[in-house]
Amino acid sequence: MSNSQYDRLSASTYEPPMDTSSFQMNPLSSHPPRTPRTSIMSNGSHIFGTDIYDTKADAEDKSQDIEVEDSEEEDEKPGSAKSRVRREEVWREMLKSANGRDKAFKLLQYSMKMYLVFHVAVTSTRAFRGQKRPPWEIELTKRLTSAIAGFSLTRKCLILFNWLPPLTSILAQHTTDAYPTNKGKQKPLLHTFLHAPPPVLLEFINGLADDAATFSKLGIIGKVTGERAGRLADWCWFVSTLVNLVENSVERSVILDLQHQVESRLYAESMGGATTKSNPTANKLDEKELVRLQRQDYWIQVTRMKLLMDLVFVSYDVFRLKRAKGQVQTIAGLASAVLSTAKLYDKHKNMLSKSHTH
């Protein structure tokens, strides 16, 4: 076939769409981009530029991102290690950690609260109002209420001493401070505390306040002190949630920009057709990079929804809102539990699939 005939056939079988808002590949090209790029977000977001202050949870999130990238190639193959991981194994690994048990107890706690919310709503309707409740129903309501309180206290005990990771980070920074005073001594520890990143200080204060509130519920310290500590913990949670939402938005904007760059390279190369300078290997790398960025963007959006649910929940306590408090906090708490558990489940599933490949 001559070049002119090939050009006419190409023109008759493919026309690029006028709407370029969505990414499409040229079916006649199998050799897109020339220069693959690696996501700068694969190791997490560094808004404050202080890796030494990263908490244990932050480190787990970063390792999760790396594990997700390593397992993407396995997901493309049928019968891969990830597909052989059973749900029971994932939950077993989750429940080995205090964080995993906290997520499981939170799911149970707010599932029970959701049932009670619907139960009260149904029994308050005109059809059931005034009717005598059967003894088993009254007993079930009491048992669920007691179980909810028990799960709440258990979860508070699981997160005791959560101020140790930020304290360790601050002390590590203090020992490695390269700016001694005029007398040749290290700067005071208070100076290091005051110059620590705001999220680290918030986590440290929040952990201390949470512990004081928990000790109050256990009867170790007074009730008034516990209530004040609980209110301080709520304010720390509220502010840290706002900070995390800002960081989440910045991280997603970077991910979307990188995703747009990769799509643009793929689209531009596909429109150019096959040439002697085309690199199939670079094409595959860019396609894998696009999958990574899309997956990261998905979990960033999950994290954002979880943070929004936390913000709704804690706002009722911080601003002492009363209207529909029980219903709204129950829905927000259950949604937050589902989203955070899904993210942790995916993390442990990736870890298990990675271990099965070795």
C-alpha positions in Angstrom: 0.0 0.0 0.0 1.4 3.4 -1.0 1.8 6.3 1.4 -1.0 8.2 -0.2 -3.4 5.3 0.2 -2.4 4.8 3.8 -3.0 8.5 4.5 -6.5 8.3 3.0 -7.3 5.1 5.0 -6.1 6.8 8.2 -8.2 9.9 7.6 -11.3 7.8 6.9 -10.9 5.5 10.0 -9.9 7.9 12.7 -10.8 11.5 13.5 -9.6 13.1 16.8 -12.6 14.3 18.9 -13.3 18.0 19.2 -13.8 17.6 22.9 -10.3 17.1 24.4 -11.4 17.4 28.0 -11.2 13.6 28.4 -8.1 11.6 27.5 -8.3 9.3 24.5 -5.7 7.2 22.7 -5.2 7.0 19.0 -6.0 3.4 18.0 -3.5 3.7 15.1 -0.5 4.4 17.4 1.3 2.0 19.7 4.3 4.1 20.5 3.5 7.1 22.7 5.6 9.2 25.0 9.3 9.8 24.8 10.2 10.7 28.3 8.5 9.0 31.3 8.2 10.8 34.5 8.0 9.6 38.0 5.4 10.9 40.5 6.9 13.2 43.1 4.1 12.3 45.4 4.9 8.6 45.6 6.6 9.1 48.9 4.0 11.3 50.5 3.4 15.0 50.9 6.0 17.2 52.6 4.2 20.5 53.2 6.5 21.6 56.1 9.6 19.9 54.8 10.4 18.3 58.2 10.7 14.5 57.7 12.1 14.1 61.2 8.7 15.2 62.6 6.7 12.6 60.7 4.5 10.6 63.1 4.0 6.9 63.1 0.7 7.3 61.2 2.3 9.5 58.6 5.0 7.0 58.1 2.4 4.2 57.7 0.6 6.3 55.1 3.8 6.9 53.1 4.7 3.2 53.2 1.2 2.4 52.0 1.7 4.7 49.0 4.9 2.9 48.1 3.4 -0.5 48.5 0.4 0.5 46.4 2.8 1.4 43.5 4.7 -1.8 43.9 1.5 -3.9 43.7 -0.1 -2.2 40.7 1.8 -4.4 38.2 0.6 -7.5 40.1 -3.0 -6.4 39.9 -2.9 -6.4 36.1 -2.1 -10.1 36.0 -5.0 -12.6 36.5 -4.3 -14.9 39.4 -1.8 -12.6 41.0 -0.7 -12.7 44.6 -3.1 -10.0 45.6 -6.1 -11.9 44.2 -5.0 -14.9 46.3 -5.1 -12.9 49.6 -8.1 -13.9 51.6 -10.2 -11.5 53.6 -9.6 -13.4 56.8 -5.8 -12.9 56.4 -6.2 -9.2 55.9 -8.4 -8.8 59.0 -6.0 -11.0 61.0 -3.1 -8.6 60.1 -5.3 -5.6 60.8 -6.3 -6.7 64.3 -2.7 -7.3 65.3 -2.2 -3.6 65.6 -3.9 -1.1 68.0 -4.9 1.0 65.0 -6.6 -1.9 63.3 -8.5 -2.9 66.5 -9.5 0.7 66.9 -11.0 0.8 63.4 -12.8 -2.5 64.0 -14.2 -1.3 67.3 -15.3 2.0 65.7 -17.2 0.1 63.0 -19.0 -2.0 65.6 -19.7 1.0 67.9 -21.2 3.3 65.2 -23.1 0.4 63.5 -24.8 -0.2 66.9 -25.4 3.6 67.3 -26.9 3.7 63.8 -29.3 0.9 64.6 -30.4 2.7 67.8 -31.0 5.9 65.8 -33.2 4.1 63.3 -34.9 2.2 66.2 -35.8 5.4 68.0 -36.9 7.0 64.7 -39.2 4.1 63.9 -40.7 3.7 67.4 -41.4 7.5 67.5 -43.6 7.4 64.5 -47.4 7.6 64.8 -47.8 3.9 63.9 -45.8 2.7 66.9 -46.2 5.6 69.3 -47.9 4.6 72.5 -47.6 0.9 71.9 -46.0 -1.2 74.7 -42.6 -2.4 73.8 -41.8 -6.1 74.2 -39.3 -7.0 77.0 -36.7 -8.4 74.6 -36.6 -5.1 72.7 -36.1 -3.1 75.9 -33.3 -5.5 77.0 -31.7 -5.3 73.5 -31.6 -1.5 73.6 -30.0 -1.6 77.1 -27.4 -4.1 76.0 -26.5 -2.1 72.8 -26.3 1.1 74.8 -23.9 -0.5 77.3 -21.9 -2.1 74.5 -21.5 1.3 72.7 -20.2 2.9 75.9 -17.8 0.0 76.4 -16.5 0.2 72.9 -16.0 4.0 73.3 -13.9 3.6 76.4 -12.0 0.7 74.9 -11.1 2.8 71.9 -9.9 5.6 74.2 -7.7 3.2 76.0 -6.2 1.9 72.7 -5.0 5.4 71.8 -3.4 6.1 75.2 0.1 7.6 75.0 -0.4 8.7 71.4 1.7 11.8 72.4 4.9 9.6 72.4 5.5 9.6 68.6 5.5 13.5 68.3 7.5 13.8 71.5 10.1 11.4 70.1 10.3 13.4 66.8 10.8 16.6 68.7 13.5 15.2 70.9 15.2 13.7 67.9 15.2 17.1 66.3 16.6 18.6 69.5 19.6 16.3 69.6 20.4 16.9 66.0 20.1 20.7 66.2 23.0 22.1 64.3 22.7 25.7 65.6 24.3 25.9 69.0 24.0 29.0 71.2 26.9 31.4 71.8 28.0 29.5 74.8 28.5 26.4 72.8 25.5 24.6 74.3 22.4 23.3 72.6 19.4 25.4 72.3 16.8 24.9 75.1 14.3 22.2 74.7 11.5 24.7 74.9 13.0 26.5 71.8 12.7 23.2 69.9 9.1 22.7 71.0 8.1 26.2 69.9 9.8 25.8 66.5 8.3 22.4 65.8 5.8 22.2 62.9 2.2 23.1 64.0 0.8 19.6 63.2 3.4 18.0 65.5 2.6 20.3 68.4 -1.2 19.8 67.8 -0.7 16.0 67.9 1.4 16.2 71.0 -1.1 18.4 72.9 -4.0 16.4 71.6 -2.5 13.2 72.8 -1.9 14.6 76.3 -5.5 16.0 76.5 -7.0 12.8 75.3 -5.1 10.8 77.9 -6.3 13.2 80.7 -9.9 12.8 79.5 -9.6 9.0 79.4 -8.0 8.9 82.9 -11.0 11.0 84.1 -13.4 8.4 82.7 -11.4 5.7 84.4 -11.7 7.6 87.7 -8.0 8.3 88.0 -8.4 12.1 87.9 -11.3 14.4 88.6 -14.3 14.9 86.4 -13.9 18.7 86.0 -10.2 18.3 84.9 -11.3 15.5 82.5 -14.0 17.7 80.9 -11.6 20.6 80.4 -9.0 18.2 78.9 -11.7 16.7 76.6 -12.7 20.2 75.4 -9.0 21.0 74.7 -8.7 17.7 72.8 -11.7 18.5 70.7 -10.3 21.9 69.7 -6.9 20.3 68.8 -8.8 17.7 66.7 -10.8 20.4 65.0 -7.7 22.5 64.1 -5.6 19.5 63.0 -8.4 18.3 60.8 -8.5 21.7 59.1 -4.7 21.6 58.6 -5.0 18.1 57.1 -7.7 19.2 54.7 -5.4 22.0 53.5 -2.5 19.6 53.0 -4.8 17.1 51.3 -6.0 19.8 48.8 -2.4 20.8 48.0 -1.4 17.2 47.5 -4.3 16.5 45.2 -3.6 19.6 43.1 0.0 18.3 42.6 -1.3 14.8 41.7 -3.8 16.2 39.2 -1.2 18.4 37.6 1.2 15.4 37.2 -1.7 13.3 35.9 -2.5 16.0 33.3 1.1 16.1 32.2 1.2 12.4 31.7 -2.1 12.4 29.8 -0.9 15.3 27.6 2.3 13.4 26.7 0.4 10.2 25.9 -2.2 12.1 23.8 0.4 14.2 21.9 2.4 11.1 21.1 -0.6 9.1 20.0 -1.7 11.9 17.7 1.8 11.8 16.1 1.5 8.2 15.1 4.3 5.7 15.0 7.8 7.2 14.3 11.3 6.0 14.4 11.8 8.1 17.6 8.9 6.5 19.4 9.7 4.3 22.5 7.3 1.5 23.4 9.0 1.1 26.8 8.4 4.7 27.6 4.8 4.3 26.6 4.3 1.5 29.1 6.1 3.4 31.8 3.8 6.4 31.3 0.7 4.2 31.3 1.8 2.7 34.6 2.5 6.1 36.0 -0.9 7.3 35.0 -2.5 4.3 36.8 -0.4 5.2 39.9 -1.5 8.8 39.9 -5.2 7.8 39.4 -5.0 5.4 42.3 -3.3 7.9 44.5 -5.9 10.5 43.6 -8.6 8.0 44.5 -7.2 7.4 48.0 -6.6 11.2 48.5 -10.3 11.7 47.8 -11.2 9.0 50.3 -9.0 10.7 52.9 -10.6 14.0 52.2 -14.1 12.6 52.7 -12.9 11.0 55.9 -11.5 14.3 57.1 -14.8 16.1 56.2 -16.8 13.6 58.3 -14.4 14.1 61.2 -14.8 17.9 60.8 -18.6 17.6 60.9 -18.4 15.3 64.0 -16.1 17.4 66.0 -17.8 20.7 65.1 -20.8 19.6 67.1 -18.6 19.2 70.2 -16.5 22.3 69.6 -19.3 24.7 69.0 -21.8 22.8 71.3 -24.4 22.4 68.6 -27.5 20.6 69.8 -29.8 20.3 66.7 -29.9 16.7 65.5 -26.6 16.1 67.2 -27.0 12.4 67.8 -28.2 11.6 64.3 -25.5 13.7 62.5 -22.6 12.5 64.7 -23.7 8.9 64.2 -23.8 9.2 60.4 -20.5 11.1 60.3 -18.9 8.7 62.7 -20.0 5.6 60.8 -18.9 7.1 57.4 -15.5 8.0 58.9 -15.1 4.5 60.3 -16.0 2.9 56.9 -13.6 5.1 55.0 -10.6 4.8 57.3 -11.1 1.1 57.6 -11.2 0.7 53.8 -7.9 2.6 53.5 -6.3 0.5 56.3 -7.7 -2.7 54.7 -6.2 -1.9 51.4 -2.9 -1.2 53.0 -2.7 -4.5 54.7 -3.9 -6.3 51.6 -1.1 -4.8 49.6 1.4 -5.8 52.3 0.2 -9.4 52.3 0.2 -9.6 48.5 3.7 -8.3 48.4 4.9 -10.8 51.0 3.3 -13.7 49.0 5.4 -12.8 46.0 8.7 -13.3 47.9 
